[in-house]
Amino acid sequence: MVRALIPVLAVQAALAGPAAAQRATTPPAAPAVPESLMQAPYEPQLLRLAEIMGALHYLRTVCTAPDTGAWRREMQALIDAEAGSAERRERLIQRFNRGYAGFEQTHRSCTPAAQVATRRYLDEGQRIVADITSRFVN
């Protein structure tokens, strides 16, 4: 019975030896940092800007402004420049869609309230862009 265990123990010892040596010499891997902890310091402003752009895309279309397609193109440029990962890209798109859908549900035509909202969003968007560029662009 003992003789039958000797080959099994020898194989286990042979396999365990190199594996143990490899474990001892391999440095521990750096812990993965979730992307949410690696966000840009201007992430909240950028997400708000994406939401504003979605709202403006809808409002300018419903009010038949000459720049109706510009807001979608600007959003695509923002995504191309800022979305380094699929997760961040998805967050930007979700915020754009949220801004669009919020006004789509309440404004079916160009009302005075829609025009006021457009002016306010244009102003807020300009402030956000000015803040980001003055604080974070070299």
C-alpha positions as a Markdown table, in Angstrom:
| # | Residue | x | y | z |
|---|---|---|---|---|
| 1 | Met | 0.0 | 0.0 | 0.0 |
| 2 | Val | 2.8 | 2.4 | 0.9 |
| 3 | Arg | 4.6 | 1.5 | -2.4 |
| 4 | Ala | 1.5 | 2.6 | -4.3 |
| 5 | Leu | 1.5 | 6.0 | -2.7 |
| 6 | Ile | 5.2 | 6.7 | -3.4 |
| 7 | Pro | 4.7 | 7.5 | -7.2 |
| 8 | Val | 1.7 | 9.7 | -6.4 |
| 9 | Leu | 3.6 | 11.6 | -3.7 |
| 10 | Ala | 6.6 | 12.0 | -6.0 |
| 11 | Val | 4.5 | 13.5 | -8.8 |
| 12 | Gln | 2.8 | 15.8 | -6.3 |
| 13 | Ala | 6.1 | 17.0 | -4.9 |
| 14 | Ala | 7.5 | 17.5 | -8.4 |
| 15 | Leu | 4.5 | 19.6 | -9.4 |
| 16 | Ala | 4.3 | 21.5 | -6.1 |
| 17 | Gly | 8.0 | 22.5 | -6.2 |
| 18 | Pro | 8.1 | 24.7 | -9.3 |
| 19 | Ala | 4.6 | 26.1 | -8.6 |
| 20 | Ala | 5.7 | 27.1 | -5.1 |
| 21 | Ala | 8.9 | 28.6 | -6.5 |
| 22 | Gln | 6.9 | 30.6 | -9.1 |
| 23 | Arg | 4.5 | 31.9 | -6.6 |
| 24 | Ala | 7.4 | 33.1 | -4.4 |
| 25 | Thr | 9.2 | 35.0 | -7.1 |
| 26 | Thr | 6.2 | 36.5 | -8.9 |
| 27 | Pro | 5.5 | 40.0 | -7.6 |
| 28 | Pro | 1.9 | 40.5 | -6.5 |
| 29 | Ala | -0.3 | 42.2 | -9.1 |
| 30 | Ala | -1.3 | 45.8 | -8.6 |
| 31 | Pro | -4.9 | 46.0 | -7.4 |
| 32 | Ala | -7.3 | 47.0 | -10.2 |
| 33 | Val | -8.6 | 50.5 | -9.7 |
| 34 | Pro | -12.2 | 50.9 | -10.7 |
| 35 | Glu | -12.7 | 53.5 | -13.4 |
| 36 | Ser | -15.1 | 55.4 | -11.1 |
| 37 | Leu | -12.1 | 56.2 | -8.9 |
| 38 | Met | -10.0 | 57.4 | -11.8 |
| 39 | Gln | -12.5 | 59.9 | -13.1 |
| 40 | Ala | -11.4 | 63.3 | -14.4 |
| 41 | Pro | -11.8 | 66.0 | -11.8 |
| 42 | Tyr | -14.3 | 67.7 | -14.2 |
| 43 | Glu | -16.4 | 64.6 | -14.7 |
| 44 | Pro | -19.6 | 66.0 | -13.0 |
| 45 | Gln | -19.4 | 69.2 | -15.2 |
| 46 | Leu | -18.8 | 67.1 | -18.3 |
| 47 | Leu | -21.8 | 64.9 | -17.6 |
| 48 | Arg | -24.0 | 68.0 | -17.0 |
| 49 | Leu | -22.8 | 69.4 | -20.3 |
| 50 | Ala | -23.8 | 66.2 | -22.0 |
| 51 | Glu | -27.2 | 66.5 | -20.5 |
| 52 | Ile | -27.5 | 70.1 | -21.6 |
| 53 | Met | -26.5 | 69.2 | -25.1 |
| 54 | Gly | -29.2 | 66.5 | -25.3 |
| 55 | Ala | -31.8 | 69.0 | -24.1 |
| 56 | Leu | -30.6 | 71.6 | -26.6 |
| 57 | His | -30.6 | 69.0 | -29.4 |
| 58 | Tyr | -34.3 | 68.4 | -28.7 |
| 59 | Leu | -35.3 | 72.1 | -28.0 |
| 60 | Arg | -33.5 | 73.5 | -31.0 |
| 61 | Thr | -35.1 | 70.9 | -33.3 |
| 62 | Val | -38.6 | 71.5 | -31.9 |
| 63 | Cys | -38.1 | 75.3 | -32.3 |
| 64 | Thr | -36.7 | 74.7 | -35.9 |
| 65 | Ala | -33.5 | 76.6 | -35.1 |
| 66 | Pro | -30.8 | 76.6 | -37.9 |
| 67 | Asp | -28.4 | 74.7 | -35.7 |
| 68 | Thr | -30.6 | 71.7 | -35.1 |
| 69 | Gly | -28.0 | 69.0 | -36.0 |
| 70 | Ala | -25.1 | 70.9 | -34.4 |
| 71 | Trp | -25.8 | 69.6 | -30.9 |
| 72 | Arg | -25.7 | 66.0 | -31.9 |
| 73 | Arg | -22.4 | 66.6 | -33.8 |
| 74 | Glu | -20.9 | 68.5 | -30.9 |
| 75 | Met | -21.9 | 65.6 | -28.6 |
| 76 | Gln | -20.2 | 63.1 | -30.9 |
| 77 | Ala | -17.1 | 65.3 | -30.9 |
| 78 | Leu | -17.2 | 65.4 | -27.1 |
| 79 | Ile | -17.5 | 61.6 | -26.9 |
| 80 | Asp | -14.7 | 61.1 | -29.4 |
| 81 | Ala | -12.4 | 63.4 | -27.3 |
| 82 | Glu | -13.4 | 62.4 | -23.8 |
| 83 | Ala | -14.7 | 58.8 | -23.8 |
| 84 | Gly | -11.5 | 56.8 | -23.1 |
| 85 | Ser | -13.5 | 53.7 | -22.1 |
| 86 | Ala | -16.7 | 52.1 | -22.9 |
| 87 | Glu | -18.0 | 52.8 | -19.4 |
| 88 | Arg | -17.4 | 56.5 | -19.7 |
| 89 | Arg | -18.8 | 56.6 | -23.3 |
| 90 | Glu | -22.0 | 55.0 | -22.0 |
| 91 | Arg | -22.3 | 57.5 | -19.1 |
| 92 | Leu | -22.0 | 60.4 | -21.6 |
| 93 | Ile | -24.5 | 59.0 | -23.9 |
| 94 | Gln | -27.0 | 58.2 | -21.1 |
| 95 | Arg | -26.8 | 61.8 | -19.9 |
| 96 | Phe | -27.3 | 63.2 | -23.4 |
| 97 | Asn | -30.3 | 60.9 | -23.9 |
| 98 | Arg | -31.7 | 61.9 | -20.5 |
| 99 | Gly | -31.5 | 65.6 | -21.4 |
| 100 | Tyr | -33.2 | 64.9 | -24.7 |
| 101 | Ala | -35.9 | 62.7 | -23.2 |
| 102 | Gly | -36.7 | 65.1 | -20.4 |
| 103 | Phe | -37.9 | 67.8 | -22.9 |
| 104 | Glu | -39.3 | 65.4 | -25.4 |
| 105 | Gln | -41.9 | 64.4 | -22.8 |
| 106 | Thr | -42.9 | 67.9 | -21.9 |
| 107 | His | -42.6 | 70.0 | -25.0 |
| 108 | Arg | -44.3 | 68.9 | -28.2 |
| 109 | Ser | -44.0 | 72.3 | -29.9 |
| 110 | Cys | -41.9 | 75.5 | -29.5 |
| 111 | Thr | -43.5 | 77.2 | -26.6 |
| 112 | Pro | -42.2 | 80.4 | -24.8 |
| 113 | Ala | -41.1 | 78.0 | -22.0 |
| 114 | Ala | -39.1 | 76.0 | -24.4 |
| 115 | Gln | -37.4 | 79.2 | -25.7 |
| 116 | Val | -36.6 | 80.3 | -22.1 |
| 117 | Ala | -35.2 | 76.8 | -21.3 |
| 118 | Thr | -33.1 | 77.0 | -24.5 |
| 119 | Arg | -31.6 | 80.4 | -23.5 |
| 120 | Arg | -30.9 | 79.1 | -19.9 |
| 121 | Tyr | -29.2 | 76.0 | -21.2 |
| 122 | Leu | -27.1 | 77.9 | -23.7 |
| 123 | Asp | -25.9 | 80.1 | -20.8 |
| 124 | Glu | -25.3 | 77.3 | -18.5 |
| 125 | Gly | -23.4 | 75.3 | -21.1 |
| 126 | Gln | -21.2 | 78.3 | -21.9 |
| 127 | Arg | -20.4 | 78.7 | -18.2 |
| 128 | Ile | -19.5 | 75.0 | -17.8 |
| 129 | Val | -17.2 | 75.1 | -20.9 |
| 130 | Ala | -15.6 | 78.3 | -19.6 |
| 131 | Asp | -15.1 | 76.8 | -16.2 |
| 132 | Ile | -13.6 | 73.5 | -17.5 |
| 133 | Thr | -11.2 | 75.2 | -19.9 |
| 134 | Ser | -10.1 | 77.8 | -17.4 |
| 135 | Arg | -9.4 | 75.3 | -14.7 |
| 136 | Phe | -8.3 | 72.1 | -16.5 |
| 137 | Val | -6.9 | 73.1 | -19.9 |
| 138 | Asn | -3.2 | 74.1 | -20.1 |
